[in-house]
Amino acid sequence: MSRWIVGSDHGGVELRSLVADDLRALGHEVEVIGPAPGAGSVDYPDVAKQVCADVLDNAGSFGVLVCGTGQGMAISANKVPGIRAAVVSDVFSARMARAHNNANVLCLGQRVLGTELARELLKVFVASEFEGGRHARRVGKIEG
């Protein structure tokens, strides 16, 4: 199975825990980054940078970032060369982020998604594979 690095700020601690548990149940190795439940506020860009660095340092790894909306994490993550982070809120987008965009970081919003939808999005993202072909050319253009 794969190695997954799951991080959150204070606005995503509960969903981060569920995501980590679900990934472990699927047989993946999981590292968790971010504040403990009930800890004070932390800055999402710091967590995003740490998770992304870990993803890039461990070939074949993936990341999940959780904050209130997923947007701040995605914006921060996409500043890191080599990271392709996608905020998803529907199953089709979760699948296409992997299949067509070769996303290596999934971003979720704890305050936006219900628990069961978030878990379904994770499951679809994990199960999807990059299709390559014409999509590889396009992803190459993202990398510059």
ABEGO torsion letter per residue (X at the ends): XBBBBBBBBAAAAAAAAAAAAAAAAAGBBBBBBEBBBGBBBBBAAAAAAAAAAAAAABBGBBBBBBBAAGAAAAAAAAABBGBBBBBBABAAAAAAAAAAAGBABBBBBAAABBAAAAAAAAAAAAABBBAEEAAAAAAAAAAX
